[in-house]
Amino acid sequence: MSLPEFETDLWQYLARTDKPIVMYGMGNGADKILAVCEHFGITVRDFFASDGFVRGHCFHGKQVMHYADMVEKYGAGQFIVLLSFASSLPDVMANFYRIASETELYAPDVPVCGNSLFDLAFYRRHLAELEEADRLLSDEESHRVFREVLSYKISGDIRHLRAAESNPAEVMRHILTPDRYRAYADLGAYNGDTIRALLPHALALKKVYAMEPDRRNFRKLEAYAAEETRCRVQCFAAGAWSHKDVLPFDASGNRNAGLHGKSAKTVDTEVNSLDNILSGAPVDFIKYDVEGAEREALIGSEQTIAQHRPQLLLSVYHRSEDLYALPLQLHRMRPDYRLYLRRFPYVPAWDLNLYAV
């Protein structure tokens, strides 16, 4: 089945609409969307926030208001909302969909990392690679998720995100085999949250190798490891990379935080390859959620994958290229792996994962 054809994208639509455009949210995400709007000559007239975050302050020279103020100023259903922050919280997402039922609401797809915008020109430029990545997927659910995510990225319409949602329990039952895991490598371990989530499914798990470069997160990870009694968690204060090195890391905690970051809180951080960390030790499962460094982290675990054939979870949403580049890279490394794409509730298209077994 061929991929969808698109005649226009969100940015082209916003550039020619007569409706006033307002933004829901502030901060780094809003700054990134505003930069794209400026590039395309799109004017954002006002900003509003959730009721608990309206304190009479300003953002980009405009007073931040309530959603009700937008309705009063422009008329119900007579304006366009651009959503500029992310959430997986059910009550917050329910509010997104409520507003979307009352007026036009879009969540523009801007990359977490890198500068490539997934617009119509990008889609057409990389269509052959996207088609090749789609052909590698192993089931109909993966193809369905792939197409809904593409439709979202081009349109910004969050209805495609809801349509692309999968059941997390299905992954554990029908794709992965966590009951067989004895050792697990968690690249981008954060505070141990993924380890906690895996343990009820991986009853035989004995050893976890957890890599986390952010210093604040690492302290939380160490505290968790010290208290964990089910298995031994060995913590490494390093980012996952292709080789051992020291690289600049943005430790500001925003959606850009990661290796090669540029902010007032950039610090030199150690990075290392999983192959170096393991030194030949076996693992049964590897998770890669490393804020845009997935390509390099894969390179740095190539020996482990070749020798032990672990099952993999690979985040494919940080960079615009990830959706096609990472499946193709993994297929070149191990063409015998079966690939599955799943996405769990989140706005925008985050928590999009490629599973390899």
Beta strands, then each sheet from edge to edge (+ up, - down):
strand 1: 21-24
strand 2: 46-48
strand 3: 58-59
strand 4: 62-65
strand 5: 80-83
strand 6: 104-106
strand 7: 183-187
strand 8: 207-211
strand 9: 232-236
strand 10: 239-240
strand 11: 245-250
strand 12: 266-272
strand 13: 285-288
strand 14: 311-315
strand 15: 339-343
strand 16: 352-356
sheet 1: 3+ 4- 2- 1- 5- 6-
sheet 2: 9+ 8+ 7+ 13+ 14+ 16- 15+
sheet 3: 10+ 12+ 11-
end
